[in-house]
Amino acid sequence: MADSVLSFGDDSTSGVLSHLSQGTETRKRPRNSFELPNDETLLEVRTRCKKAIEHILANQKLPECYETYYRSVEVVCRARHAEQSQLADYISQEVTDHFHKNVKKRVESLVHENGTPEDTASGFLEVFNEWKRQLRTLSTLFLYLDRTYLMSHPARSTIIELGSGLFVDNLLVESAPTSKIIIDKYIVLLERNRVDKNLNDITSAFTTTLFWLNTNNRLSLHSKLITSIASQFTRLKAKWLTTPETYFQNALTCLTEEMAHFRAARAPKSFLRELLLRVKWILFFQDFRLILSKTISYVLQPQSKHQLQALYDFCRTSNSDYAFDSVPMFVFCWGEYIHKLVVSSIHDIPKGENWIQPLVDLYNRLEATCKTSFSGDDDFEFELRNSFSKAFNERKTNMQILTHLSKFCDAYLRESSKRAKKSAPALTFDEFLQSVLLIFKLINNKDSFMVLYKRELSKRLLLSRSPNLDSEHSVVSSLLKLIGDSDMGREIDTMFSDISSSKSDHSSTIEGVEFSALILTKSCWPEIPGSVSDVQLPTQFCTILDEFAAKYYSSNDKFKDRVLDWSLYTLHQVEIVAQFENGAKELNLNMLQAAIVLLFNERDSYTIEELIQQTNIDEKLIRRVLVSLTEKYPILVASGSTYRYNSDFKDKNTKLKIPFIREKEMASMDQNSLRAIERNRNQEIRAAIVRTMKACKSATVPHLFDAVFKLVSPKGPISLDDFNTNLDFLVQSQYVSREATQIVYVP
């Protein structure tokens, strides 16, 4: 029983295989037995090994093949332990003697020749590569000794370790006389290589060799290199900053090449990281504000987007790398640059060209930069909006921005109504609306813009033959949504309501004439100058107007107390058919033009005095009317102060719109709108002063100005002159008083 338990399955008496057996009865091939050599054979083998060492160190060809020597070494090493020790001692002695007598002297001679860094590097590499080849050949021949004895010995080194150690300890360590010269020439070569790429091969080979020899950083090479490279890059930085347009290109290219150079040389990761951090700090974050101020206008160009992306990536890690958060400073410089760019862009827009589309294009380009190069960073996008807003709300540009935005809307919507379905606009409506809303969101005094917009809207609704009401409604609703409920919104809604109700309710045929009236709520529409009272209209016109008025008042009891004012004759549109020798023409005129033309049904000619007497129009205005009828389309012909009907008038068109110059009235409307904005602004400033004084009772002028500025500036720019003017008004009106250096509230 005991025998069966202790059996491991290899007993011929057991039929059961043990779990420890290989599952087969086949036995391993026995190792070849080694016969100890006799003394004569051992002496012969020793001699062969020593001769091999001599041949290799003398760069001579070996007389026998490598296997013969390998077997010889194996015989010596396996003969006796003492033989291994003696052979190792012999090799060590021979290698050491050869190094001191040959290799060391060659390097010392090379160093003291005082040649160029390239020559020194070339000679050094020639000597070292020959020495390394000799060591590797010895290591190959004495591989058995290396593996079985030297590698595991606590006090001995392998053949290659021995040879490289001799090289380092005698030529490269800090105490060696040749060390400083070799390292200094290498550093100079490294610097020259950044300028002359023809030195790249020799420099790379020298770098690779030094790092191979610098096992465990015995040469203190890492710190020396990083210090010298930092110094070199500091000088390069100063040079590159003299051409800021290429600074980041030069810096990033050189940094990339530097890291690739040492990575190819298999420099340790610790060295590579330390080098990268040191050079990045010098090139980008040391004097970061100065570098950005000089280069940001160039690095933000489309062709530099990869450089900008790299800079942003560096900034994102600067806090963890250097405990220096560079992003806020980058954001600040970004905003500062954008503000200057917006101001200069406005200045560069050709005179007479609208500002809005160039500014929208600029904003979109910079916003695209945010998304691509800054990965949609919220801080950069906020600063983009803030910088545009700051430029738009400065006093010297604010009113112009409002005016240009209003004109931009007016031009597009007018063209939209004229184009109708004839051609596609340069901008789609959605693109146009996005452009308008972009600028509108960036201005603080939105109410002031709405005053201007309302004026232009009124002109489009009144003067356009077919205004695009859907587009007009869409723009207005989008704008009003951003400013919330207000009197302005209700007034504009009333304007649209007046137009819609007039078209649906006040179109009819009177006395055989198609008549359409626009009934406007005067309090909701901008003041329109140019009304003419006491004009003596033709009888047929008066009949039509009287009949419409009677019908209007009787249509709704609410209308009985209203007064219909027809005095804006220059805005009324009248279509009449005029007969000429070459046929009839359909003329589109205002009511004053029509009144004068109809007079020529009775007579062929009138003097200007007779026309004034017949129409009761003042001389200045009637002259303008007559100019409009005699210039572009000469319906009348002037002869001195006499005007006659031009029956010979010719034109290829059968329908003609006779223009009437209204620039003065429109300019007057513009001035009225601007005065309204100024009036509103003054009321805001006065209200802010009174509100502040009620709260604090007394304050110095500087403190009062600061408080008022905080209250009023979000709605538009305010200057010290604006403040002083309105403060003086309140002092004169006895809302506040001046007492020495204090402003005191008067209850």
C-alpha positions in Angstrom: 0.0 0.0 0.0 2.8 2.4 0.9 4.6 1.7 -2.3 1.5 2.5 -4.4 0.9 5.8 -2.6 4.5 6.9 -3.0 4.7 6.0 -6.7 5.0 8.9 -9.1 4.0 7.0 -12.2 7.4 6.3 -13.5 7.7 2.9 -11.8 7.5 0.0 -14.2 5.5 -1.9 -11.6 2.8 0.7 -11.5 0.1 0.8 -14.2 -1.2 4.2 -13.1 0.3 7.5 -14.3 1.0 10.0 -11.6 -0.4 13.6 -11.9 3.2 14.7 -11.7 4.3 12.7 -14.7 4.3 14.1 -18.2 1.7 11.6 -19.3 4.3 9.6 -21.3 6.9 7.1 -20.6 9.3 8.8 -23.1 12.4 10.1 -21.2 14.3 13.3 -21.9 17.5 13.0 -24.0 20.4 12.9 -21.6 22.8 15.9 -21.7 26.1 15.3 -23.4 28.8 14.5 -21.0 31.7 17.0 -20.7 35.1 15.5 -20.6 37.7 17.7 -18.8 40.6 18.7 -21.1 44.1 17.7 -20.3 46.7 20.3 -19.5 48.1 20.3 -23.0 44.7 20.9 -24.5 43.9 23.6 -22.0 47.1 25.4 -22.7 46.4 25.4 -26.4 42.9 26.7 -25.9 44.1 29.5 -23.6 46.7 30.5 -26.1 44.0 30.6 -28.9 41.8 32.9 -26.7 44.7 35.3 -26.0 45.6 35.5 -29.6 42.0 36.3 -30.5 42.1 39.2 -28.0 45.3 40.6 -29.6 43.9 40.3 -33.1 40.7 42.1 -32.2 42.4 45.0 -30.4 44.8 45.3 -33.2 41.9 45.4 -35.7 43.3 42.3 -37.4 41.3 39.5 -39.1 40.7 36.4 -36.9 42.5 33.4 -38.3 39.6 31.0 -37.3 35.9 31.2 -37.3 33.8 32.5 -34.4 32.4 29.1 -33.4 36.0 27.8 -32.8 36.7 30.6 -30.4 33.3 30.3 -28.7 34.0 26.6 -28.1 37.5 27.3 -26.9 36.2 29.8 -24.3 33.6 27.3 -23.2 36.3 24.6 -22.7 38.4 27.0 -20.6 35.4 28.2 -18.5 34.1 24.7 -17.8 37.5 23.2 -17.1 37.9 24.8 -13.7 36.4 27.8 -11.9 39.8 29.3 -11.5 40.2 29.3 -15.3 37.1 31.7 -15.6 38.6 34.1 -13.1 42.0 34.1 -14.8 40.5 34.6 -18.3 38.3 37.4 -17.0 41.3 39.1 -15.4 43.4 38.7 -18.6 40.6 40.2 -20.7 40.2 43.1 -18.3 43.9 43.8 -18.3 44.2 43.7 -22.0 41.2 45.9 -22.6 42.4 48.4 -20.0 45.9 48.5 -21.3 44.7 49.0 -24.9 42.3 51.8 -23.9 45.0 53.8 -22.0 47.7 53.2 -24.7 45.6 53.8 -27.7 42.0 55.0 -27.3 42.6 57.5 -24.6 45.6 59.1 -26.3 43.8 59.4 -29.6 40.9 61.2 -27.9 43.2 63.5 -25.9 45.1 64.3 -29.1 41.9 65.0 -30.9 40.6 67.3 -28.2 43.9 69.3 -27.9 44.0 69.9 -31.7 41.5 72.7 -31.1 39.5 71.9 -34.3 36.0 72.9 -35.1 33.1 71.2 -33.2 32.2 69.3 -36.3 35.8 68.0 -36.6 36.0 67.1 -33.0 32.7 65.3 -33.1 33.7 63.4 -36.2 37.0 62.3 -34.8 35.4 61.4 -31.4 32.8 59.2 -33.1 35.4 57.5 -35.2 37.5 56.6 -32.2 34.5 55.6 -30.1 32.8 53.5 -32.9 36.1 51.6 -33.4 36.3 51.0 -29.7 32.7 49.9 -29.5 33.1 47.5 -32.4 36.1 46.0 -30.7 34.2 45.6 -27.5 31.3 44.0 -29.2 33.5 41.5 -31.1 35.2 40.5 -27.9 31.7 40.2 -26.3 30.6 37.9 -29.1 33.7 35.7 -28.9 33.6 35.5 -25.1 29.8 35.3 -24.8 30.0 32.2 -22.7 32.2 34.0 -20.2 29.9 37.0 -20.2 26.8 35.1 -19.6 27.9 32.4 -17.2 30.4 34.3 -15.1 30.7 38.1 -15.6 27.0 39.0 -15.8 26.2 37.3 -12.5 29.4 38.3 -10.7 28.9 41.0 -8.0 32.2 42.7 -8.5 32.9 42.3 -12.2 31.5 44.0 -15.3 30.7 42.5 -18.7 33.2 43.3 -21.5 31.1 46.1 -23.0 30.4 47.6 -19.6 34.1 47.5 -18.8 35.1 49.2 -22.1 32.3 51.9 -21.9 33.1 52.5 -18.3 36.8 53.1 -19.1 35.7 55.6 -21.8 33.4 57.5 -19.5 35.7 57.4 -16.4 38.8 58.6 -18.2 37.4 60.9 -20.8 33.9 62.2 -20.0 33.3 62.4 -16.2 33.5 65.9 -14.8 37.0 65.3 -13.3 38.5 64.2 -16.6 40.6 66.9 -18.3 38.9 66.2 -21.7 35.3 66.3 -20.4 34.7 70.0 -20.4 36.1 70.5 -23.9 34.1 67.6 -25.4 30.8 68.7 -23.8 31.4 72.3 -24.7 32.1 71.5 -28.3 29.0 69.3 -28.4 26.8 72.1 -27.1 28.2 74.5 -29.7 27.6 71.9 -32.4 24.0 71.5 -31.1 23.5 75.2 -31.4 24.9 75.3 -34.9 22.7 72.4 -36.0 19.6 74.6 -35.3 20.8 76.9 -38.1 22.7 74.6 -40.4 20.8 71.4 -41.1 23.8 69.9 -42.9 25.2 69.2 -39.5 22.2 67.1 -38.5 23.7 63.7 -39.2 26.9 64.3 -37.2 25.0 66.0 -34.4 22.4 63.2 -34.1 25.2 60.6 -34.0 27.1 62.5 -31.3 24.0 62.9 -29.3 23.1 59.3 -29.5 26.6 58.3 -28.5 26.7 60.6 -25.5 23.3 59.4 -24.2 24.4 55.8 -24.7 27.5 56.4 -22.6 25.6 58.4 -20.0 24.2 55.4 -18.2 22.6 56.4 -14.9 23.5 60.0 -15.8 27.1 59.5 -14.7 28.2 62.5 -16.8 25.6 64.8 -15.2 24.8 65.4 -18.9 21.1 66.1 -18.4 21.4 69.2 -16.3 24.3 70.6 -18.3 22.4 70.1 -21.6 19.1 71.6 -20.3 20.9 74.6 -18.9 22.8 75.3 -22.1 19.7 74.7 -24.3 17.7 77.0 -22.2 20.4 79.7 -22.6 20.4 79.1 -26.4 16.6 79.3 -26.7 16.6 82.6 -24.7 18.9 84.1 -27.3 16.8 82.7 -30.1 13.6 84.1 -28.5 15.0 87.6 -28.5 16.0 87.2 -32.1 12.7 85.8 -33.3 10.7 88.6 -31.5 12.3 91.1 -33.9 10.1 89.5 -36.6 6.8 88.8 -34.7 4.9 87.7 -37.8 7.0 84.4 -37.8 7.7 84.1 -34.0 5.4 81.2 -33.3 6.3 79.4 -36.5 10.0 79.6 -35.6 9.4 78.7 -31.9 7.2 75.7 -32.6 9.3 74.4 -35.4 12.5 74.6 -33.4 10.9 73.1 -30.3 9.5 70.2 -32.4 12.9 69.6 -34.0 14.7 69.7 -30.7 12.4 67.2 -29.1 12.6 64.9 -32.1 16.4 65.1 -32.1 16.6 63.9 -28.5 13.8 61.4 -28.8 15.7 59.8 -31.8 18.8 59.7 -29.6 16.7 57.6 -27.1 17.1 60.2 -24.3 15.3 59.2 -21.1 11.7 60.2 -20.7 12.6 62.2 -17.6 15.1 64.2 -19.6 12.7 64.8 -22.4 9.9 66.0 -20.1 12.2 68.3 -18.2 13.6 69.7 -21.5 10.1 70.3 -22.9 8.9 72.1 -19.9 12.0 74.3 -19.7 11.9 75.3 -23.3 8.1 75.8 -23.4 8.5 78.2 -20.4 11.2 80.2 -22.1 9.5 80.4 -25.5 5.9 81.0 -24.5 5.3 81.8 -20.8 8.3 83.8 -19.8 7.2 87.4 -20.8 3.9 85.9 -21.9 2.1 89.2 -22.0 4.9 90.8 -24.1 5.0 87.9 -26.5 1.2 88.0 -27.0 1.0 91.7 -27.5 3.6 91.5 -30.3 2.4 88.3 -32.0 -1.3 87.9 -31.5 -2.3 89.8 -34.6 -0.2 87.3 -36.7 -1.0 84.1 -34.9 -4.8 84.8 -35.3 -4.5 84.8 -39.1 -6.2 81.8 -40.9 -2.9 80.4 -42.1 -1.6 80.2 -38.5 -4.5 78.2 -37.0 -2.3 75.2 -36.1 0.1 77.5 -34.3 -2.8 79.0 -32.4 -4.1 75.6 -31.5 -0.7 74.5 -30.2 -0.4 77.7 -28.1 -3.9 77.2 -26.6 -3.0 73.6 -25.8 0.1 74.8 -24.0 -1.9 77.3 -22.0 -4.4 74.7 -20.9 -1.6 72.7 -19.2 0.4 75.7 -17.9 -1.3 75.6 -14.5 -0.3 72.0 -13.9 3.1 72.4 -15.5 4.2 75.6 -13.9 1.5 76.6 -11.3 0.8 79.5 -13.7 -2.6 79.9 -15.2 -1.9 81.6 -18.5 -5.5 81.2 -19.9 -6.9 84.4 -18.3 -4.0 86.5 -19.6 -4.5 84.9 -23.1 -8.2 85.8 -22.9 -7.4 89.3 -21.9 -5.0 89.8 -24.8 -7.5 88.2 -27.1 -10.1 90.7 -26.1 -7.7 93.6 -26.3 -6.7 92.6 -29.8 -10.4 92.2 -30.9 -11.3 95.6 -29.7 -8.5 97.2 -31.6 -9.3 95.1 -34.6 -13.0 96.2 -34.6 -12.0 99.9 -34.3 -9.5 99.7 -37.1 -11.9 97.7 -39.3 -14.5 100.4 -38.9 -11.9 103.0 -39.8 -10.9 101.0 -42.9 -14.4 100.5 -44.3 -14.7 102.7 -47.4 -16.6 105.9 -47.0 -20.2 105.4 -48.1 -20.2 101.7 -47.5 -22.4 100.2 -44.8 -20.5 98.9 -41.8 -22.8 96.0 -40.8 -21.9 93.2 -43.1 -18.1 93.7 -42.8 -18.4 93.7 -39.0 -20.6 90.6 -39.1 -18.1 88.8 -41.3 -15.3 89.8 -38.9 -17.3 88.5 -35.9 -18.1 85.2 -37.7 -14.5 84.7 -38.6 -13.3 85.2 -35.0 -16.1 83.0 -33.7 -14.9 80.3 -36.0 -11.5 80.7 -34.5 -13.0 80.2 -31.1 -14.6 77.0 -32.1 -11.6 75.5 -34.0 -8.5 76.8 -32.2 -9.9 77.3 -28.7 -12.2 74.2 -28.7 -15.3 76.4 -28.1 -13.8 77.7 -24.8 -16.6 79.8 -23.1 -14.1 82.4 -21.8 -12.8 83.2 -25.3 -16.4 83.4 -26.7 -17.5 85.6 -23.9 -14.5 87.9 -24.4 -15.3 88.0 -28.2 -18.8 89.3 -27.5 -17.6 91.6 -24.8 -14.9 93.2 -27.0 -17.3 93.8 -29.9 -19.8 95.3 -27.5 -17.2 97.6 -25.9 -16.2 98.9 -29.4 -19.8 99.3 -30.5 -20.9 101.2 -27.3 -18.0 103.7 -27.3 -19.4 107.2 -27.7 -17.4 108.0 -30.9 -18.9 104.9 -32.8 -22.2 104.1 -31.0 -24.5 106.4 -32.9 -22.9 105.5 -36.2 -23.4 101.8 -35.4 -27.1 102.4 -34.7 -27.5 104.4 -37.9 -25.7 101.8 -40.0 -27.7 99.0 -38.6 -30.9 100.8 -39.3 -29.8 101.6 -42.8 -28.7 97.9 -43.3 -32.2 96.8 -42.4 -33.8 99.4 -44.5 -31.7 98.6 -47.6 -32.3 94.9 -47.4 -36.1 95.1 -46.8 -36.5 97.7 -49.5 -34.6 95.6 -52.0 -36.6 92.6 -50.8 -39.9 94.3 -51.7 -38.6 95.5 -55.0 -37.1 92.1 -56.0 -40.3 90.3 -55.1 -39.8 87.1 -57.0 -37.4 88.4 -59.7 -34.1 87.4 -58.3 -32.5 85.9 -55.2 -31.0 88.3 -52.7 -27.3 88.3 -51.9 -28.3 87.2 -48.4 -31.1 84.9 -47.5 -33.6 86.3 -45.1 -32.4 84.0 -42.3 -28.8 85.2 -42.9 -29.9 88.8 -42.9 -31.9 88.4 -39.7 -29.0 86.6 -38.0 -26.7 89.4 -38.9 -29.1 92.0 -37.6 -29.7 90.2 -34.3 -25.9 89.6 -33.9 -25.2 93.4 -33.9 -28.4 94.3 -32.0 -27.4 92.0 -29.1 -24.1 93.7 -28.9 -25.4 97.3 -28.5 -26.5 98.5 -25.0 -28.9 101.2 -26.1 -31.3 99.0 -27.9 -34.2 101.5 -27.2 -32.3 104.2 -29.1 -31.9 101.8 -32.1 -35.6 101.1 -32.1 -36.3 104.8 -32.4 -34.2 104.8 -35.6 -35.7 101.6 -36.8 -39.2 102.8 -36.3 -38.5 105.8 -38.4 -37.1 103.7 -41.3 -40.0 101.2 -40.9 -42.5 104.0 -41.2 -40.9 105.2 -44.5 -41.0 101.7 -45.9 -44.6 101.1 -44.9 -45.7 104.5 -46.4 -43.5 104.8 -49.5 -43.0 101.3 -50.7 -45.6 100.2 -53.3 -45.6 96.6 -52.0 -43.8 96.3 -48.6 -42.9 92.7 -47.5 -45.0 92.7 -44.4 -44.1 89.1 -43.4 -40.4 90.0 -43.4 -41.1 93.3 -41.6 -43.1 91.5 -38.9 -40.4 88.8 -38.5 -37.6 91.3 -38.0 -39.6 93.5 -35.5 -40.8 90.5 -33.4 -37.2 89.2 -33.2 -36.0 92.6 -32.1 -38.8 93.2 -29.6 -38.3 89.8 -28.1 -34.8 90.9 -27.0 -36.0 94.1 -25.3 -39.2 92.8 -23.8 -42.6 94.5 -23.4 -42.4 98.3 -24.0 -44.3 101.3 -25.4 -42.1 101.1 -28.5 -43.4 97.6 -29.2 -47.0 98.6 -28.8 -46.5 101.6 -31.1 -44.9 99.4 -33.8 -47.7 96.9 -33.5 -50.2 99.7 -34.0 -48.3 100.8 -37.2 -48.7 97.3 -38.7 -52.3 97.2 -37.6 -52.9 100.6 -39.3 -51.5 99.3 -42.6 -53.4 96.0 -42.5 -56.7 97.6 -41.6 -56.3 100.3 -44.2 -55.8 97.8 -46.9 -58.7 95.7 -45.9 -61.2 98.4 -44.7 -60.4 101.6 -46.5 -60.2 100.7 -50.2 -63.2 101.6 -52.4 -64.3 103.2 -55.7 -65.5 106.8 -55.3 -66.7 108.9 -58.3 -65.3 106.2 -60.6 -61.9 106.4 -59.0 -60.1 103.6 -57.2 -59.3 105.1 -53.8 -57.2 103.5 -51.0 -56.6 105.5 -47.8 -53.9 104.8 -45.1 -55.5 105.8 -41.8 -52.6 106.2 -39.4 -52.7 106.6 -35.6 -50.7 109.8 -35.4 -49.4 109.3 -31.8 -47.8 105.9 -32.8 -46.1 107.0 -36.0 -42.9 109.1 -36.1 -43.4 112.7 -36.8 -43.4 113.3 -40.5 -42.4 116.9 -41.5 -43.5 118.5 -44.7 -47.2 118.8 -44.2 -48.8 121.6 -46.2 -52.0 123.3 -45.1 -54.4 125.5 -47.0 -53.6 123.9 -50.4 -56.4 124.5 -52.9 -56.9 121.0 -54.4 -58.8 120.3 -57.6 -62.5 119.9 -57.1 -62.5 116.2 -58.0 -59.9 115.5 -55.3 -61.9 117.4 -52.7 -65.0 115.5 -53.6 -63.3 112.1 -53.2 -61.8 113.1 -49.9 -65.0 114.5 -48.5 -67.0 111.4 -49.6 -64.4 109.1 -48.0 -64.5 111.1 -44.7 -68.3 110.8 -44.5 -68.2 107.1 -45.2 -65.4 106.6 -42.6 -67.1 108.5 -39.8 -70.4 106.6 -40.4 -68.7 103.2 -40.4 -68.0 103.1 -36.7 -69.1 105.2 -33.7 -65.6 105.2 -32.4 -64.4 107.1 -35.4 -66.7 110.1 -34.9 -64.3 112.0 -32.7 -61.3 111.4 -34.9 -59.9 114.0 -37.2 -58.6 113.0 -40.6 -55.6 115.1 -41.6 -54.8 115.0 -45.4 -52.0 117.7 -45.2 -49.1 115.3 -46.1 -49.8 115.8 -49.8 -46.3 114.9 -50.9 -46.9 111.3 -49.6 -50.2 110.8 -51.4 -49.9 108.7 -54.5 -52.2 109.5 -57.5 -52.3 107.7 -60.8 -53.6 109.7 -63.8 -53.6 109.0 -67.5 -52.1 111.8 -69.6 -52.6 112.1 -73.4 -49.6 113.0 -75.6 -49.1 113.1 -79.4 -47.4 109.7 -79.2 -50.1 108.1 -77.1 -51.3 107.9 -73.5 -49.0 107.5 -70.5 -50.0 106.4 -67.0 -48.3 108.8 -64.5 -47.7 108.1 -60.9 -47.6 111.4 -59.0 -48.0 112.8 -55.5 -51.0 114.9 -54.9 -49.3 118.3 -55.4 -47.8 117.2 -58.7 -51.2 115.8 -59.8 -53.0 119.1 -58.8 -50.7 121.1 -61.0 -50.8 118.7 -64.0 -54.6 118.6 -63.9 -54.7 122.4 -64.2 -53.4 122.0 -67.8 -56.8 120.4 -68.8 -58.1 124.0 -68.8 -55.2 125.9 -70.3 -52.0 125.0 -72.2 -49.7 127.3 -70.2 -49.4 129.1 -66.8 -47.0 131.5 -65.3 -45.6 130.5 -61.9 -47.6 133.3 -60.2 -50.8 131.9 -61.8 -50.0 128.4 -60.5 -49.5 129.8 -57.0 -52.8 131.6 -57.2 -54.6 128.5 -58.5 -53.2 126.1 -55.9 -52.2 128.3 -52.9 -48.9 126.5 -52.6 -46.0 128.7 -51.4 -43.4 129.7 -54.0 -40.5 127.6 -52.6 -42.5 124.4 -52.6 -44.2 124.9 -55.9 -40.8 125.5 -57.6 -39.7 122.1 -56.3 -42.9 120.5 -57.7 -42.3 122.2 -61.0 -38.7 121.0 -61.1 -39.9 117.4 -60.6 -42.3 117.8 -63.6 -39.7 119.4 -66.0 -36.4 117.5 -65.4 -36.3 113.6 -65.6 -39.7 113.3 -67.2 -40.5 116.7 -68.9 -44.3 116.6 -68.6 -44.1 120.4 -68.6 -41.8 122.7 -70.5 -40.4 125.9 -68.8 -39.9 129.1 -70.8 -38.8 131.7 -68.3 -41.4 131.8 -65.6 -44.1 130.3 -67.9 -44.8 126.6 -68.0 -46.7 124.8 -70.8 -47.9 121.2 -71.2 -45.5 119.2 -73.3 -47.8 117.4 -75.7 -44.7 116.1 -77.6 -43.4 114.2 -74.6 -41.9 110.8 -75.5 -40.8 107.8 -73.5 -40.6 104.1 -74.3 -42.5 103.2 -71.1 -46.2 103.6 -70.8 -46.1 103.7 -67.0 -44.0 106.4 -65.3 -43.3 107.2 -61.7 -42.5 110.9 -61.5 -39.9 111.4 -58.7 -40.3 114.1 -56.1 -37.2 115.2 -54.2 -37.9 114.7 -50.5 -34.3 114.8 -49.1 -35.0 117.7 -46.9 -38.0 116.2 -45.3 -36.1 112.9 -44.8 -33.1 114.7 -43.4 -35.5 116.5 -41.1 -36.9 113.1 -40.0 -33.4 111.9 -39.3 -32.6 114.9 -37.2 -35.9 114.5 -35.3 -35.1 110.9 -34.5 -31.6 111.8 -33.4 -33.0 114.6 -31.2 -35.5 112.1 -29.7 -32.6 109.7 -28.9 -30.6 112.5 -27.3 -33.7 113.7 -25.4 -34.3 110.2 -24.1 -30.6 109.9 -23.1 -30.7 113.1 -21.1 -33.8 111.9 -19.3 -32.1 108.7 -18.4 -29.0 110.5 -17.0 -31.1 113.0 -15.0 -33.2 110.2 -13.6 -30.1 108.3 -12.5 -28.7 111.5 -10.8 -31.9 112.1 -8.9 -32.2 108.4 -7.9 -28.6 108.4 -6.6 -29.0 111.6 -4.7 -32.2 110.5 -3.1 -30.4 107.5 -1.7 -27.2 109.2 -0.5 -28.5 112.8 0.1 -25.0 114.2 -0.6 -22.0 113.2 -2.7 -18.9 114.6 -4.3 -19.0 115.0 -8.1 -16.5 112.1 -8.8 -18.5 109.7 -6.5 -21.8 110.8 -8.1 -20.4 110.4 -11.6 -19.2 106.8 -10.7 -22.6 105.9 -9.4 -24.5 107.4 -12.4 -22.0 105.8 -14.8 -22.8 102.3 -13.4 -26.5 102.9 -13.7 -26.5 104.4 -17.2 -23.6 102.9 -19.1 -25.3 99.5 -19.7 -27.9 101.4 -21.9 -25.4 103.4 -23.9 -22.2 105.5 -23.7 -22.0 108.4 -21.3 -19.3 111.1 -21.2 -18.3 113.5 -18.5 -19.7 116.3 -20.6 -23.1 114.6 -20.7 -23.1 114.2 -17.0 -22.1 117.8 -16.3 -24.7 119.2 -18.7 -27.5 117.3 -17.0 -26.2 118.0 -13.5 -26.2 121.7 -14.3 -29.8 121.4 -15.6 -30.9 119.7 -12.3 -29.1 122.4 -10.3 -30.9 125.1 -12.2 -34.2 123.2 -11.8 -33.5 123.0 -8.0 -33.6 119.2 -7.8 -30.0 119.3 -6.4 -27.7 122.1 -5.2 -24.0 122.7 -5.0 -22.4 123.3 -1.6 -18.7 123.7 -1.8 -17.4 120.3 -3.1 -20.6 118.5 -2.4 -23.8 117.9 -4.4 -26.8 117.9 -2.1 -30.3 116.6 -2.8 -33.1 119.1 -2.5 -36.3 117.3 -1.2 
